[in-house]
Structures are given as structure tokens and as C-alpha cells.
Amino acid sequence: MAQLVNAIQSYHSTYGKYPVSKATMLFATSAKDDFTFGNSIIQSTPTNNSEVISILMDIIVFPGTGLTTTNNNHEYNPQQLKLLTAKMVTDPTQGGVALTWFIAIRGEILTSFLSI
């Protein structure tokens, strides 16, 4: 957890903002409240911590999927800094970053997320 805190602080020090998308920041500032990933829907998409993790790890495509992350084209990490280093795992119960899927009621993939 300390590594994640340090990575967020380094990102904030470098870019002067937090490692989240414009949509998430707008949602949080409009609500004038703290934002918790996983408890909100923004633009019909469930939120999760993939934004933060993909930005901090400078991941632009979810591994093995071809699906782009919030950080597509390094939009939120233009210096391509690897501020967070974590082991990639397939099982979210293992320690590290795991690729997991959100599936809509219609059976369509809405979004993917990386969890730490």
C-alpha cells in the first residue's frame, strides 16, 4: 500500500493533479465530495481503480485483451513514467495487479480493470 501512496504522490508532484480521468475528476468536483472507485457510474460505465493503476504503471492496453485503458496514448502520463511497479497476476486473490472483467447484464464487456 505504501508503494501505491508513494506513486500517487510522485504523480501529483510531477503533473500537479491526481492520476484519474477528466470524467472522474469532474464527477468528484461536481459532487464536492470524496470519490470512491467501484461505487459510482460515470457515463454509463462502472468505475474501478483501473484508471489510477494504468496511469501510474503507464499501461495503455489491458494485457492480453487489446482493449485500451484510460491512459490510451499516454494521455494521463505523457512522460511515460513507471511510477508504480507491481507484479501482474491472473488470480486477483494473489498479491499484485490482476486483470478482471466487468460484464453487463446484456453480456457485453463494459470495462476492464486492474486491481491491486
Buried (B, 14 or more C-beta within 10 A) or exposed (E): EEEBEEBBEBBEEEBEEBBBBEBBBEBBEEEEEEBEBEEBEBEEEBBBBBBBBBBBBBBBEBEEEEBBBBBEEBBBBEEEBEBBEBEBBEEBEEEBBBBBEBEEEEEEEBBBBBBB
